[in-house]
Amino acid sequence: MVEERKPTWPKGRSAPWVGCNIVVGKAPETGRVWLLRERQRVPKADVLHAWDRARPSRALAPDARGWLYAVLKVVEALGRPEVTLDDVYAAEPAFAAQFPANRHVRPRHPRA
């Protein structure tokens, strides 16, 4: 959801500063809190409800939050009220590309 921008011009006053862009489209719908939607103000009660619903994810470490958001995006893309673990595992190649350091998208089972 946060991507690095190109560094500033090497001889500029802020060199060698590197900024970032927040890519809202990568955030799952479940994690978004809308203040305006389709040019209309969202009622305060709806904003507060969405904020409370997203609260548990704020307690997670950033890397765990990224994993949670990736899984939520997959679940939302399926567009079904019920999703199985196999449905989520079907997106394993996308998870592996997004999280190359995680070599175990599926849980490892200890040898007996």
Beta strands, then each sheet from edge to edge (+ up, - down):
strand 1: 2-7
strand 2: 18-22
strand 3: 36-37
strand 4: 40-41
sheet 1: 1+ 2-
sheet 2: 3+ 4-
end
